[in-house]
Amino acid sequence: MIIFIVRGLGGGGASADVRTPVPSSVMAELTGIPAATWDAVGAKGAAAPTFVGATATGAAAPAPGKPLVLYVGAEYCPFCAAERWSMVTALARFGTFQNLAYSHSSTTDVYPGTPTFTFYGSTYTSSYIDFEPVETLTNVPGGPNGYTDLQTPTPAQMGLLNKYNAQPYFSASVAGHIPFLMVGERYAWVGSGYSPQDLHGSSQARIAASLPAGKTAAAKAILANANEIAASICAVDGSQPTSVCGSAGVTAALPTLPAKGVAGR
């Protein structure tokens, strides 16, 4: 698992993000991945989450309402750039994105200009989950954190971030880094599930076009990680919809989800 620091690295020269809307043809490729491709890829090589919820033997009753999926990242961050590909494809199986736009990571950081999307300005609707994305910084240099400010977590989001993106759930060298993804206050990831190197030198259109077949290294990494994310959602939302949660790709990922956290909690 690769991680990145919330504070940013400072310095720069990154070009401004024009936030071009994702064309409908590309959205169709992101959301129209065949079931056979999802199942063929499975979860091989995907990064399992950390368990941050109650143990299987002492689990509390689910909170009322839909489970929360919280993402905290930044537009400059190349590891966030990689993780968004898996998030978009996974979440598209549970709901619908609108106003999703292109972005890229910083052009002066490691894995410069990694092609991706931004959740800033987008909306997501789902009958199964509530998705709350926070893009804290742009990819434009400036400001005390190295890049210009974009979004500030709400007090509730900051409370979850401080609680779960911290020790003892993550080591001192990892805690507080981005991207941070939490599903239902039960599972959490810090870092990208695969290397941004897999996306280097390509474009959003080319990567998206490779996903329905699932044959390239990038497509396999994106979709395996997405199956793992989907499995975590299925584990907290009552295994709905069955077309997703009962699929071979997701059921292959379910056994990899941890049932206990730090020190057996």
N, C-alpha and C positions, 0 to 999 in steps of 0.2 A: 504494500500500500504506500502511495506517495502522498505527501502532505504539503501544505503551504501555509504560510503565516498570515494571520488575519491582518496584521499591521501593514503589510506591504513592504516592499524592498526600497522604495524611494528611487529617485533618479528617473530617467525616462527618455522621452522622445517618441512615445507611442502615438500613432496616428489616431485621430478622433474616430469614434465609432459612429457611423452614420445611421445605424439601426434600420437597415433596409428590411422591409417586411418579407417574410419567407414566402416565396411563390407557392401558389396552390399545388403546382406539380410536385414540388419538393415535399410539401406537407402530406401529399398523397402517398409518397414513398415512405415517409416517417410513420404514418399511421396505417399503412396497408401491407405491413409485413405478413406474409402467409404463415398460417399456423404451422405448416410443415417446416418452415425455416426456423421458427422459434424452437420447435421440438428437436430439430437436428442439432442446433447449437447447444441447447441445454445450458448448464451452468459451469462448464469446464473452465477452470482458471479464474472464475469470478471471486471477488473478495467478499468473504462472509462478514456480516455486521458484528458489532459488539452488542451484547445483551444488556439493556439498561432498565428492564422492567422487573416485574415480580417473577418469582420462580414458578415453574410449572406446578409445583405442589402447593404453593401458597398464593396463587394468582388472585388478585382482587377482581371484582366484577368489572367488565368493560365500562368505561365512562360513557354517559349518554351522548348521543350524536355520532357523527362520523369521525373516524380516526384522523388525526392531524399528521400530515406529512410536511415537515419543516425543512427548508433548505436555506442555508446562509453561505453566500459566496461573494465573488467580486468579478467584474468584467475583465480585469487585467490578468487574472490568475489562470495559468495554463492548465492546472489540474482541475479547476472548476470547469474550464472549457471542455475537457474530456468527459467529466462526469455528467454534464448537461445532455450529451448525446444519449447516454443510457437513461437518464431521467425522462427526457422527452418521449423516447420510444416506449419506456415502461408505463409512464403515466397516461399516454395516449390509449392504452388498453383499458383504462378505468374511467376516462373522461375525455374532454375536448378542450384543446387550446385555441385561443383566439389572439390575434395581434402578436404572435411570436415573431421575433425579428432576429436577423443575423447579427453576429458580433465576432470578435476575435480577441485573443489574449494580447497582452502587451507585446509590442514588437522589439522590445529591448530586454526582455526577461528570457529565462530558459524556455526552450520550445517556443520561440518567438512567433507571434501571429497565428497561434493555433486556431483553426476555423471552428466556430461554434455558434451558439445562439445566446440571447440574453432573455431572462425572464422579466426584465424591467419593462413595464408597460403592457405586459401580456395579462390575459385572464384565463382562468381554468375552471371548468364546471364538471362536476362528477356527482353521481348518485351514491358513491361509495366512500370517498375520502374528501377531506378539505386540504388543499395544497396552499401553503404560504411560502412563497419565495422571497428572499431578501438579497438584492445585489448591493453590497455596501459601498463599493467604489467603482468608478469607471476605469477605462483603460487609458485615460488621458493624464499625463503626469501633472503633479501639483498637489498642494495641500499638505498638511502635517503627516498624513499617512502614505505619502509618496504618489498617490493618485487622487484625483478630485472625488469628493464625496458624492454619493448617489442616494442610497436609502439607509435609514436608521431603523434597526429592529424596534418593534413596539416593546413596552415593558414586559408584556407576557412572553414575547419571543426571546427577549434578553434573559428572562428568568429561566427558560428552558435551555438556552445556550449555556448559561453559567452553570446550570445543574448537570447537564449531560455531556457537554464538551469540556470535560474536566476530569481530574483524578477523583475517584479511583477507576473510573470507567476507561480512561485512556492514560497512558504513561505521561510523565512530565514533558517528554520530548515531543509528544503528539498533541496533548490537550491544548485547546485554544486555537487550533489551526483550521484552515478551510481548504476545500469545501466541507461543510458539515451537513449531514443529512440524517434526520430523525424520523422514524415511522412509528406512529402510535405510542410514543413514550415507551417503546419496548425494544426497538432496534435502532442502532445509530452507526454511522460511518464518519470517519474523519479522513479526508483525502480521496483521490480518485481511485476507482476500481481497476484501472489499467493505465498505461503510460501515455501521455500526450504524444510521445514519439510516433505512435501508431497513426496519428492524424497529420503528421508533419508533411508539408509540401502539397497537400491536397486542398480541396475546397468543399464547402458545404454541399454543393450540388453533386460532386463526384462521390463523396462519402454517402450521402443519402441514396444515390442511385445504386450503391453496392449493397444496401441493407436487405432488400427483398430476397436476393439470392443467398446472402449470408456466407459468401465464400472467401472474401478477403480477410486478412488478419485484423484489419480495423473493424470490419463488420462483426466478426466473431467475438472480438473483445467487447464491443458496444452491446451486443445482444445478450451475451452471457451475463454481463453485469446487470443488464436490464431484467433478465429473468430472475436474478437474485433479488433485485428491488421489488419486482412483482410478487415474488414469494413472500417477502416480508409484509407486503400490504395484505396479501391473502390471509396471512396468519393473524392479522388484527382486525379484518373487516368482515369476518364471518364467511370467508372463502367465496366471496362474490366479486365478479360474476363467475359462474361455473365454467363458462367458455374459456376463461383465462386461468382460473385457479385449479381447474381440473386438467389443464393441458400437460403434456408430457414434459415440456421444458420447465414449467413451474414446479411440478411435482418432483422433478429431479433436483431442484434447488432447495425445496423445503427441508430435507434432512440436514442440509448444511447450516441451517439457522440455529444459533446456540439457544439452549434452554435455560442456561444459568449465566449469571454475570460474575463479577469479581468476587472471589472468596465464596463461591456457591450461592450468592444472593440472587 
